[in-house]
Amino acid sequence: MNIIISGRHLEVTPAIKQYAKEKIGKFERYLSNISEAVVTLSVEKYRHKAEVLFKVNGILIQAESVTGEIYSSIDQVSEKLERQVKKYKEKFISQRKGGNRVPSEPKENPSSATEGGIIIKNKHFELKPMSPDEASMQMELLDKDFFVFLNDLTNDINVIYLRLDGNFGLIEPVR
């Protein structure tokens, strides 16, 4: 596993680098197919933030933690990653056994759009063909409310989202 450690507004000392490598390196025992781990440590006033992104067979596992001290942020992000890795392995094993979860149909839900909003962040990412079940697992691992993906059956861009009732909704384009 390739571990990349960088700092924003923080000088990454050899001690911090070694501590982060020890905490993040232990995940190689749980998941042998982690290709890369990107660790970003940052400081804003008195907030010390640790962000970690694992790349595992095209799937991303991400966690972040903000505390008053950088070492405790690294500890907390490690604990969060441990829970997410366990969840990933459980879902991976259940999918191999055939226990796939089927997302429910989305219902019409009018939402109020804010007028005059501006785009403040633009994000680019590669779309990987996957099934809606894989997309729901990826969405949960990233701890997001929605996920955009390329449907492997239809080759269309789809959006899967978390509904208020705890189920999933799937948005598919109509041609």
C-alpha positions in Angstrom: 0.0 0.0 0.0 1.3 3.4 -1.0 0.7 6.0 1.8 0.8 9.6 0.8 0.9 12.1 3.7 0.5 15.8 3.1 -0.1 18.9 5.3 -2.1 22.0 4.8 -1.0 24.9 7.0 0.9 22.4 8.9 4.5 21.1 8.7 4.4 17.4 8.8 7.2 16.4 11.1 8.8 13.0 10.9 7.1 12.1 14.2 3.6 12.9 12.9 4.4 11.1 9.6 5.5 8.0 11.4 2.5 8.0 13.7 0.1 8.4 10.8 1.9 5.6 8.8 1.5 3.3 11.8 -2.2 4.0 12.3 -3.1 3.8 8.6 -0.7 1.0 7.7 -2.6 -1.4 10.0 -5.5 -1.5 7.6 -3.4 -3.4 5.1 -4.0 -6.4 7.4 -7.7 -6.1 7.0 -7.8 -5.2 3.3 -4.9 -6.5 1.3 -6.1 -4.8 -1.9 -5.7 -1.1 -0.8 -3.7 0.4 -3.6 -3.3 3.9 -2.1 -4.0 5.8 1.1 -4.0 9.6 0.9 -3.7 11.3 4.3 -4.2 15.0 4.5 -3.5 16.8 7.8 -4.5 20.4 8.2 -4.8 23.1 10.8 -7.3 26.0 10.9 -7.0 28.1 14.0 -7.4 25.6 16.8 -9.0 22.9 14.7 -6.8 20.0 13.7 -8.2 18.0 10.9 -7.2 14.5 9.6 -8.7 13.2 6.3 -7.9 9.8 4.9 -9.0 8.3 1.5 -8.4 4.7 0.7 -8.6 3.4 -2.9 -9.7 -0.2 -2.9 -10.3 -1.9 -6.2 -11.9 1.2 -7.7 -13.9 1.9 -4.6 -13.2 4.8 -2.3 -13.4 4.7 1.5 -13.1 8.1 3.1 -13.2 9.5 6.7 -12.3 12.7 8.4 -12.0 13.9 12.0 -11.6 17.3 13.6 -10.3 17.8 17.1 -8.1 20.1 19.1 -4.9 18.1 18.6 -3.5 16.4 15.5 -2.6 13.1 17.1 -6.2 12.7 18.5 -7.5 13.6 15.0 -5.4 10.8 13.5 -6.7 8.4 16.2 -10.3 9.3 15.6 -10.1 9.0 11.8 -8.5 5.6 12.3 -11.4 4.5 14.4 -13.9 5.8 11.8 -12.0 4.0 9.0 -12.1 0.8 11.1 -15.9 0.9 11.2 -16.1 1.7 7.5 -13.7 -1.1 6.5 -15.8 -3.6 8.6 -19.0 -2.4 6.9 -17.3 -2.7 3.5 -16.1 -6.3 4.2 -19.6 -7.3 5.5 -21.3 -5.9 2.4 -18.7 -7.4 0.1 -19.2 -10.9 1.7 -23.0 -10.6 1.7 -22.9 -9.6 -2.0 -20.8 -12.6 -2.8 -23.3 -14.9 -1.1 -26.1 -13.3 -3.1 -27.8 -11.2 -0.4 -28.1 -8.1 -2.6 -30.3 -5.3 -1.4 -32.8 -3.8 -4.0 -33.3 -0.1 -3.9 -36.9 1.1 -3.6 -38.5 3.2 -6.4 -38.1 6.9 -5.9 -41.4 8.8 -5.2 -42.2 12.3 -6.4 -41.0 14.8 -3.8 -41.2 18.5 -4.7 -38.3 20.5 -3.4 -37.8 24.2 -3.2 -34.9 25.5 -5.3 -33.0 28.4 -4.0 -32.9 31.3 -6.5 -29.8 33.2 -7.1 -27.4 30.5 -5.9 -23.9 30.3 -7.3 -21.6 27.4 -7.9 -18.9 27.5 -5.2 -17.3 24.1 -5.8 -16.7 22.2 -9.0 -15.7 18.5 -8.6 -14.4 16.2 -11.4 -14.2 12.5 -11.0 -14.0 9.4 -13.2 -17.3 7.4 -13.6 -16.8 3.7 -13.1 -19.5 1.3 -14.5 -21.2 -0.4 -11.6 -24.5 -1.8 -10.5 -27.0 0.2 -8.3 -26.1 -2.1 -5.4 -22.4 -1.3 -5.8 -23.2 2.4 -6.0 -25.2 2.3 -2.8 -22.3 0.6 -1.0 -19.9 3.2 -2.4 -22.2 6.0 -1.3 -22.4 4.6 2.3 -18.6 4.2 2.4 -18.1 7.8 1.4 -20.8 8.8 4.0 -22.7 10.9 1.4 -26.5 11.3 0.8 -26.2 10.7 -3.0 -23.8 9.2 -5.5 -23.5 9.6 -9.3 -22.4 6.6 -11.3 -22.4 4.9 -14.7 -25.0 2.1 -14.7 -23.2 -1.0 -16.0 -26.4 -2.5 -17.6 -27.7 0.6 -19.4 -24.5 2.7 -19.8 -26.5 5.7 -18.6 -25.5 8.1 -15.8 -27.6 7.4 -12.7 -28.0 9.0 -9.3 -28.6 6.9 -6.2 -29.7 8.8 -3.1 -30.6 8.2 0.6 -34.3 8.7 1.3 -35.6 10.1 4.6 -37.2 6.7 5.4 -33.7 5.1 5.3 -34.1 3.4 1.9 -32.5 4.3 -1.4 -33.9 6.1 -4.4 -32.5 5.7 -8.0 -32.8 8.4 -10.6 -32.5 7.1 -14.2 -32.7 9.1 -17.4 -35.5 8.4 -19.9 -34.7 8.4 -23.6 
